Amino acid sequence: MKILSKALIGVLIAVIVVVLALSLFSTQSEKRTGHSINYWQIKWQSQNTLTSKPWDSDQDSPWISSEIMKDGKPVNSSSAWIRIPLPELSWNTAGVLIPELNGKHIIVYLDQDKIFESKRSYAYEQNQLLLPLTKQDSYKLLYIWVESAREQISLKQGIMVGDYQDMLISYVSSDLIDVVLGSACIFISLVMVICSVFFTTRSIKNVA
C-alpha cells in the first residue's frame, strides 16, 4: 500500500513538472512567432450549404466586424463565413495558427483556393488549425467556412501568423499537455481501483 502511495505522489509530481515545462516551452515558442490578428469579419448563413461563395458578386448580406460582433448567432444560422485579411508575411516558412475554432465542418480558402477541409461525424467540435503559407500569400484574404451546432462561431483566441516551424512547436506542445494529463488521469484512476480492491479484500478478511 505504501508503494502505491509513493508511486501516486511521484506521478503527480512528474505530471506537474512536465506540464509546467511544456507550458513554458510553448509560451516561449509563441513569443518567437510573428504577431496575432484580432480583427476579422463574419457573415452568417441561413443555410449550411456551400452553393455560393463570399467572393461571388451576388452575395448581398453584410459582413460584421469582430470588434462589434455580439455573442451568439442568429436563430436560423448554423454556419458562417469568416474573412481574415493577412498582413505581410516576411518569414521564409510562414504559417497561420488558429488556436481555437468550434465546428464540425470547416473549410479554409486562401483567396479562392481551398487549402484545408475537415468534416467530423461525431459531436466533438473543438479544432486547432496550423496551415503553411508563403511570402507570396501576403495581403491575401483567408476565408473560413464553419458549420457548428454550438451557440457561438468565433475565433475566441484570435489568429496568429509567423514562422511555421516555431508555431509547429507550440502546436505540438499543446497536444502533448493533453496527452500527459489524460495519461495521468488514467494512471490515478487505476491506482484508485487497485486501492479500492485492496481495502475491500482486507475488510472481508477482518470480518471473517
Secondary structure, DSSP 8 states (H G I E B T S, - for coil): -HHHHHHHHHHHHHHHHHHHHHHHHHHHHHHHS-EEE---EEEEESS---SS-TTSTT--S--EETTT--SS--TT-SEEEEEEE------TTEEEEEEEEE-SEEEEEETTEEEEEEE-SSS--EEEEEEE--GGGTT-EEEEEEE-SSS----TT-EEEEEHHHHHHHHHHHHHHHHHHHHHHHHHHHHHHHHHHHHHHHHHHHH-
